[in-house]
Amino acid sequence: MPRESDLALPSREQLISIIRIQTEIARQGLDLAQVMSVVVERALELINAEGAVIELAENEEMVYRAVSGIAAGQLGLRLKLASSLSGRCVLSGEILRCIDTETDERVDRAACRRMHIRSMLVVPLQHEGTTVGVLKVMSKAVSAFNNADEAVLGLLAEVLGADMFMAARYAAQDLYHRATHDEMTGIANRALFFDRIRSDLSRAARDGSEFGLLIIDMDGLKSINDNYGHRAGDAAICEVARRASQALRKSDTIARLGGDEFGVILQPTNGMSYLAEGIERLREVISAPFEFESNWLRLGASIGAAIALKDGQSLEALMEHADQAMYQDKRERKRLENMDR
């Protein structure tokens, strides 16, 4: 019969996996958003979890800044710090375990039911002696986690906590900027983008105000990478981000959603005419000639749009509508290009 102390020790395989995660994190440099994404993805492989989240404490709320597994659709979700298990973890600085969300009064039961969560394990993330967030794993099964899982998750949290310290110490911006902005382009990242959409949707539901959502997909990036190398491709992505940012108002938000895809929130839209004008203005500034190391690169973009709440009342519905419109635009642009040849 194994002793309880033995059960609380990570296995040899788990320790090797944590070392590999440290190596993978080191490759990300000081890009905290990427580091957090690596941690929540690898957490699923380390222990018997179906979902993993990193939540950062911002004012009186806990915000989902990295997600995986069954939590994958909840990026940007906000919970009240005072009424969630994650919030209690931040306030106490201690590891907390929930055996059954249906009987545990410490949890946000409505949020757990939305994701079908029945048990959780929450570990504090420390930064310069202060708990700034949590690493949380979750399962659809009751009592899914044990003492050994606590030990493994604690080691993983220490790895992430050290990187958070380095990112905040050596970056010009603070910790939250590093967690919510794209390292390469400097604009908002996917987490902050989804966060703002959720916030804008809540406001729209209350007062009926509309806002526009654009999905921008670069045209021809593969050709640039193939002909001029990935340095040229990265420069082209940064140039599109810079041009689009300058073409937008201060009230608008632009984010890099990943690869060569960008998202824009137009707040407010001022009607369909402004939305159409905004699309054409972005298309025009993006498609201007771009010089990289004495080579003139051709830039272009396919753009799709959606309006809340007309085209969708949820983040997922709005994104899907804009995404489909973007692909339709891309198909039409290719058709016209083929006709011109």
C-alpha angles and dihedrals in degrees: 000000000000118000121244089243090056091050090055093060121094114242122250090253092053092050090050089050091052090052089052090050089053089054092048091049091051089058090059092064111201096333098126095184091057091045091054091049090053092050097052092046093050093044089070090057095047100055139015096276132136096198140018133195139182111209123189122204110239116177105309096339140079111226126201103234099165128021142178141171116008090357093057094109095050102074109145094020113152125210129183109262092216096053105040134079089236090055091051089051091054092048095046099034088219134121110258129197128197115201097186125007091203092065102028111098092196096071134082093247096189091056091047092051092051090059095034091241117167102168137021144183118206125192124187121242110219125207119180091334095313126104104235100170146333142256107222131186124192142191138194088225126083116250094004098156134066141182093280090056089052090054093048094046090047091057091048091050090053090054091051093043091056091051092048088055093050093046093052095042098051101031124091090225128056129263096272093051089055090050096049105036133071111253097215102044102024093227126117118294131224094273095055091042093055090043091057094045090054090049093048091048091053090051092046091052090053102045105015094243114154130217134185129239123201129189113201122193119186117236120221101011092132090055091051091049092047096047103034107018135253093289087065090046092052090048090052091051091050091048093052090050091050095047094046092047091054092049093055132078123251089251091059126084127218122189138177105236095187139302108354096339124108135183129209130195113202107203109210109009097199088213136302093302092063091046092054091044091049092052093050092046091052092046091051098049093043094051095054114116115277124203120208119177093334092313121114109222125200113231128189141152141211112217133196128185141203133179125215126256096003096062098031143349097210134056091246094050094048093047092048092050093049092043093053091047090052092052090048089052091049092051092049092049091051091049091053092046090053091050091053093055 
